Amino acid sequence: MKTAENIIADIKRLAPDQQEKVIDFVASIIDQEEFSEEETALILQASEEAKQGINMSGPFRGEEAINYLRRLRKAKF
């Protein structure tokens, strides 16, 4: 089995355009976020409702809007 050092040495031997492909691949893996099935379902539902013009946040006035935004900032997604 190759070690990380072996793979890095192999990458250094590649042509610059091939190195770029490896970099793009690694970056795509790092940028991926994992969502639970429940989170994915909520995101898809919100997307569909947004397409239908459904306002999920409701009409707010004054302090209601501020409190809602504070809750969103603290929420974990």
N, CA, C and O of each residue as an XYZ file, in Angstrom:
308
protein
N       0.838     -1.175      0.000
C       0.000      0.000      0.000
C       0.888      1.244      0.000
O       1.879      1.322      0.727
N       0.508      2.213     -0.832
C       1.281      3.441     -0.910
C       0.990      4.337      0.290
O      -0.122      4.359      0.819
N       1.998      5.058      0.695
C       1.818      6.035      1.769
C       1.516      7.391      1.152
O       1.646      7.570     -0.059
N       1.117      8.336      1.975
C       0.856      9.690      1.493
C       2.116     10.275      0.855
O       2.044     10.973     -0.156
N       3.271      9.981      1.459
C       4.531     10.495      0.906
C       4.796      9.940     -0.494
O       5.283     10.654     -1.372
N       4.469      8.651     -0.694
C       4.634      8.052     -2.021
C       3.728      8.728     -3.046
O       4.144      9.019     -4.167
N       2.515      8.964     -2.652
C       1.552      9.581     -3.572
C       1.959     11.014     -3.883
O       1.864     11.447     -5.032
N       2.407     11.749     -2.883
C       2.864     13.128     -3.105
C       4.041     13.137     -4.073
O       4.102     13.978     -4.970
N       4.973     12.209     -3.899
C       6.119     12.122     -4.809
C       5.644     11.814     -6.227
O       6.159     12.380     -7.191
N       4.660     10.916     -6.357
C       4.102     10.604     -7.677
C       3.475     11.836     -8.314
O       3.654     12.088     -9.505
N       2.745     12.597     -7.519
C       2.085     13.796     -8.039
C       3.111     14.809     -8.508
O       2.918     15.460     -9.535
N       4.208     14.950     -7.762
C       5.257     15.902     -8.142
C       5.893     15.538     -9.474
O       6.400     16.411    -10.178
N       5.870     14.260     -9.825
C       6.446     13.816    -11.099
C       5.504     14.032    -12.286
O       5.925     13.902    -13.435
N       4.256     14.355    -12.027
C       3.293     14.572    -13.109
C       3.547     15.893    -13.819
O       4.168     16.805    -13.272
N       3.056     15.973    -15.037
C       3.097     17.237    -15.780
C       2.181     18.241    -15.072
O       1.226     17.844    -14.404
N       2.469     19.537    -15.216
C       1.663     20.549    -14.523
C       0.159     20.434    -14.762
O      -0.623     20.630    -13.832
N      -0.263     20.120    -15.987
C      -1.691     20.004    -16.257
C      -2.290     18.805    -15.525
O      -3.445     18.849    -15.103
N      -1.513     17.742    -15.375
C      -1.985     16.572    -14.646
C      -2.020     16.839    -13.139
O      -2.907     16.349    -12.440
N      -1.056     17.615    -12.643
C      -1.068     18.027    -11.238
C      -2.324     18.845    -10.940
O      -2.941     18.696     -9.885
N      -2.686     19.702    -11.878
C      -3.884     20.535    -11.705
C      -5.142     19.670    -11.592
O      -6.036     19.971    -10.802
N      -5.207     18.608    -12.374
C      -6.350     17.691    -12.284
C      -6.425     17.052    -10.898
O      -7.508     16.917    -10.330
N      -5.280     16.662    -10.361
C      -5.252     16.063     -9.027
C      -5.696     17.093     -7.987
O      -6.475     16.778     -7.088
N      -5.200     18.315     -8.113
C      -5.571     19.386     -7.187
C      -7.072     19.636     -7.235
O      -7.715     19.767     -6.193
N      -7.633     19.701     -8.439
C      -9.073     19.915     -8.584
C      -9.865     18.777     -7.939
O     -10.887     19.012     -7.295
N      -9.390     17.552     -8.114
C     -10.067     16.408     -7.522
C     -10.040     16.483     -6.000
O     -11.068     16.293     -5.351
N      -8.887     16.757     -5.436
C      -8.767     16.831     -3.978
C      -9.624     17.979     -3.446
O     -10.293     17.826     -2.425
N      -9.609     19.119     -4.124
C     -10.422     20.253     -3.689
C     -11.903     19.910     -3.724
O     -12.658     20.343     -2.854
N     -12.329     19.138     -4.717
C     -13.749     18.775     -4.802
C     -14.157     17.880     -3.638
O     -15.293     17.947     -3.170
N     -13.250     17.058     -3.177
C     -13.545     16.195     -2.035
C     -13.632     17.018     -0.756
O     -14.521     16.803      0.068
N     -12.716     17.950     -0.596
C     -12.670     18.777      0.603
C     -13.891     19.678      0.682
O     -14.419     19.891      1.773
N     -14.352     20.208     -0.431
C     -15.466     21.145     -0.456
C     -16.811     20.478     -0.205
O     -17.787     21.170      0.087
N     -16.891     19.170     -0.308
C     -18.164     18.488     -0.113
C     -18.551     18.502      1.355
O     -17.736     18.236      2.238
N     -19.797     18.814      1.588
C     -20.321     18.755      2.941
C     -21.288     17.588      3.013
O     -21.997     17.286      2.053
N     -21.304     16.948      4.153
C     -22.198     15.822      4.318
C     -23.420     16.259      5.108
O     -23.303     16.861      6.176
N     -24.578     15.954      4.577
C     -25.838     16.260      5.239
C     -26.551     14.961      5.553
O     -26.456     13.987      4.806
N     -27.266     14.958      6.664
C     -28.057     13.782      7.006
C     -29.220     13.683      6.019
O     -29.501     14.622      5.275
N     -29.886     12.536      6.027
C     -31.040     12.360      5.143
C     -32.130     13.368      5.489
O     -32.798     13.898      4.601
N     -32.306     13.629      6.781
C     -33.324     14.587      7.218
C     -32.985     16.001      6.735
O     -33.862     16.718      6.252
N     -31.714     16.401      6.864
C     -31.304     17.724      6.393
C     -31.465     17.848      4.888
O     -31.906     18.882      4.387
N     -31.107     16.795      4.170
C     -31.256     16.803      2.717
C     -32.723     16.944      2.329
O     -33.054     17.700      1.415
N     -33.607     16.220      3.019
C     -35.044     16.313      2.730
C     -35.558     17.728      2.988
O     -36.341     18.259      2.200
N     -35.119     18.338      4.091
C     -35.547     19.714      4.385
C     -35.051     20.695      3.332
O     -35.782     21.597      2.923
N     -33.813     20.519      2.896
C     -33.251     21.402      1.865
C     -34.026     21.253      0.559
O     -34.360     22.248     -0.085
N     -34.310     20.018      0.171
C     -35.065     19.780     -1.068
C     -36.484     20.335     -0.970
O     -36.997     20.913     -1.929
N     -37.116     20.159      0.189
C     -38.457     20.700      0.385
C     -38.438     22.220      0.296
O     -39.296     22.815     -0.356
N     -37.474     22.845      0.942
C     -37.362     24.307      0.899
C     -37.138     24.789     -0.526
O     -37.682     25.815     -0.933
N     -36.341     24.052     -1.281
C     -36.088     24.409     -2.675
C     -37.371     24.352     -3.495
O     -37.666     25.264     -4.267
N     -38.127     23.277     -3.323
C     -39.389     23.142     -4.059
C     -40.385     24.241     -3.667
O     -41.053     24.817     -4.526
N     -40.475     24.524     -2.370
C     -41.394     25.568     -1.920
C     -40.964     26.937     -2.429
O     -41.803     27.771     -2.769
N     -39.668     27.162     -2.481
C     -39.169     28.437     -3.009
C     -39.535     28.583     -4.483
O     -39.901     29.670     -4.931
N     -39.435     27.486     -5.236
C     -39.813     27.522     -6.652
C     -41.291     27.849     -6.825
O     -41.686     28.465     -7.815
N     -42.109     27.432     -5.852
C     -43.547     27.688     -5.908
C     -43.904     29.062     -5.336
O     -45.070     29.456     -5.330
N     -42.898     29.778     -4.860
C     -43.142     31.106     -4.316
C     -43.645     31.102     -2.891
O     -44.181     32.107     -2.422
N     -43.484     30.000     -2.197
C     -43.939     29.916     -0.814
C     -42.892     30.570      0.078
O     -41.715     30.211      0.038
N     -43.334     31.539      0.889
C     -42.437     32.236      1.798
C     -42.419     31.464      3.111
O     -43.397     31.478      3.858
N     -41.321     30.801      3.388
C     -41.239     29.956      4.571
C     -40.934     30.734      5.843
O     -41.136     30.215      6.941
N     -40.465     31.938      5.725
C     -40.080     32.676      6.914
C     -41.226     33.486      7.504
O     -41.119     33.979      8.627
N     -42.296     33.628      6.781
C     -43.457     34.340      7.303
C     -43.260     35.843      7.346
O     -42.128     36.324      7.297
N     -44.347     36.586      7.438
C     -44.206     38.041      7.544
C     -43.772     38.407      8.961
O     -44.329     37.907      9.938
N     -42.783     39.274      9.061
C     -42.272     39.688     10.356
C     -42.404     41.191     10.514
O     -42.448     41.954      9.548
N     -42.463     41.579     11.783
C     -42.466     43.006     12.099
C     -41.435     43.248     13.186
O     -41.381     42.516     14.174
N     -40.633     44.253     13.007
C     -39.690     44.710     14.017
C     -38.883     43.619     14.693
O     -38.096     42.921     14.053
N     -39.089     43.479     16.006
C     -38.315     42.554     16.836
C     -38.451     41.107     16.369
O     -37.515     40.325     16.533
N     -39.594     40.733     15.793
C     -39.784     39.369     15.283
C     -38.718     39.035     14.241
O     -38.138     37.949     14.257
N     -38.473     39.971     13.347
C     -37.487     39.745     12.287
C     -36.093     39.591     12.877
O     -35.335     38.714     12.463
N     -35.757     40.428     13.829
C     -34.435     40.364     14.450
C     -34.251     39.031     15.174
O     -33.208     38.391     15.044
N     -35.257     38.616     15.929
C     -35.180     37.336     16.642
C     -35.052     36.165     15.674
O     -34.289     35.231     15.924
N     -35.791     36.211     14.577
C     -35.725     35.147     13.579
C     -34.315     35.055     12.991
O     -33.770     33.960     12.851
N     -33.737     36.183     12.653
C     -32.396     36.188     12.075
C     -31.357     35.706     13.087
O     -30.402     35.023     12.716
N     -31.532     36.050     14.335
C     -30.607     35.555     15.366
C     -30.690     34.034     15.493
O     -29.669     33.364     15.642
N     -31.902     33.495     15.434
C     -32.065     32.037     15.508
C     -31.417     31.361     14.311
O     -30.794     30.309     14.453
N     -31.559     31.957     13.135
C     -30.930     31.395     11.943
C     -29.410     31.370     12.072
O     -28.758     30.404     11.676
N     -28.861     32.435     12.626
C     -27.414     32.519     12.777
C     -26.901     31.435     13.707
O     -25.810     30.903     13.498
N     -27.678     31.101     14.733
C     -27.261     30.096     15.717
C     -27.554     28.667     15.257
O     -26.983     27.717     15.792
N     -28.433     28.511     14.278
C     -28.858     27.173     13.838
C     -27.695     26.431     13.193
O     -26.844     27.018     12.525
N     -27.688     25.129     13.415
C     -26.676     24.278     12.781
C     -27.325     23.600     11.581
O     -28.358     22.942     11.710
N     -26.719     23.765     10.430
C     -27.214     23.118      9.220
C     -26.169     22.215      8.666
O     -26.390     21.571      7.641
